[in-house]
Amino acid sequence: MDKKEIEKLINSLDQEQKSKLMNALANKSEAERILRTPEAQAIMKKLKGEK
């Protein structure tokens, strides 16, 4: 997934979802907590083409 695809995905969110995502990513400790979840790990593997 390239930068344009990610931007398109983010822009497809409604304003509330987009705001929550951007706030979470702006907070380093919150972003790290989210990225350690099993769901986020599975999404990252899928994006990288891993099984």
C-alpha positions in Angstrom: 0.0 0.0 0.0 1.5 3.3 -1.0 1.1 6.8 0.5 -1.7 7.8 -1.9 -3.7 4.7 -1.0 -3.3 5.4 2.7 -4.4 9.0 2.2 -7.4 7.9 0.2 -8.4 5.5 3.0 -8.0 8.2 5.7 -10.0 10.6 3.6 -12.8 8.1 3.3 -13.3 8.1 7.0 -16.1 10.4 8.4 -14.8 13.5 10.2 -15.2 12.0 13.7 -13.3 8.8 12.8 -10.6 10.8 11.0 -10.2 13.1 14.0 -9.9 10.2 16.4 -7.3 8.5 14.2 -5.2 11.7 13.8 -5.3 12.4 17.5 -4.2 8.9 18.4 -1.4 8.9 15.9 -0.2 12.3 17.2 0.2 10.9 20.7 3.3 8.7 20.6 2.3 6.5 23.5 -1.2 6.0 22.3 0.0 5.2 18.8 2.5 2.6 20.2 -0.3 1.1 22.3 -2.6 0.8 19.3 0.1 -0.7 17.1 0.9 -3.4 19.6 -2.7 -4.8 19.5 -3.2 -8.1 17.7 -5.6 -6.4 15.3 -3.0 -3.8 14.3 -0.4 -6.5 14.0 -2.6 -8.5 11.7 -3.3 -5.5 9.5 0.4 -4.7 9.2 1.2 -8.2 8.2 -1.5 -8.1 5.5 -0.3 -4.8 4.2 3.2 -6.2 4.0 1.9 -9.3 2.1 2.8 -11.7 4.9 0.6 -14.6 6.0 
